[in-house]
Amino acid sequence: MSLSYFSEEHQAVRETARKFTEKEILPYIDEWEESGGIPRELFLKAGRTGLLGMGYDEQYGGTPGDIFHAIAINEELMRAGSGGLVAGLQSLNIGLPPVHRWGSDALKQRVIPDVLAGKKLPVWPSQNLLQVLMLQVSEPVPNGLT
């Protein structure tokens, strides 16, 4: 009996992330670490590869997936040895969920596709973001966010 949580589909996602890391990150990571930044182009490349959209709705440019798809991607990105790089590329998963969950359809269409494509960088949830969401919310905002 196999206890692996990773199916063939998960392994295919892992392979995509591994190839991306080997080609687009490993040759440059030391330079980026030294300079203290990630080039904008990397977000665009990650978006084109589908690494930014895992678990988000297809209608916004995402790819259906579960937590194990995300784990596979992050494990492969960590081969570069840079937690900062992974945190930067995956920061959309902090800023985007409030828009995805509570934003109006118009707000979702305006924001989510460009973030998943790497064209826009996500924002950290803040009082300003919550105020925008409250003005454009499509469902009641839960207690604690008002």
Steps between C-alpha positions, in 0.01 A plus 500: 500500500641836395480788746600759240267796471645581159323364192638494146338841450686636804823353364443673165456833679815426700694431180384830348611685813833313505577591139402861565727516804792345314467728198369829636623517860809292580733673251416843649408449864838602644491827307144570617584419860797735480293782353210437738229479236312282256469625142148584386549275198510196730138564606396515134684175422349328806157623393545369144611164641189481720687498830319807636146388424489161669178460695326804349196491271559434132276793408770730641792316341559261788545126508288274718709331764521396861745568780729223377540675164613809688735295718657341192557843343648648816727201563646540153537878532686443828767307309641846430573533873329836536205538732477864394453405138224252583333751732515763228359281225232357726407828672193515278351239733489762773370796304267330253271278712293791642435625147422147380263429786326832567562718196228586253508327162625823343785528752594135452510540121712815532755361747530121506595420137786751497637378836488135390674596175774677696409837348400653832655440838267414785442734789510409863160513669475839659242740627495666155440169324225407743334837441505440124357152549225632725396737225498224238409195704275240341415319825492608864840559656549272802538638850845629579560649157283807539 
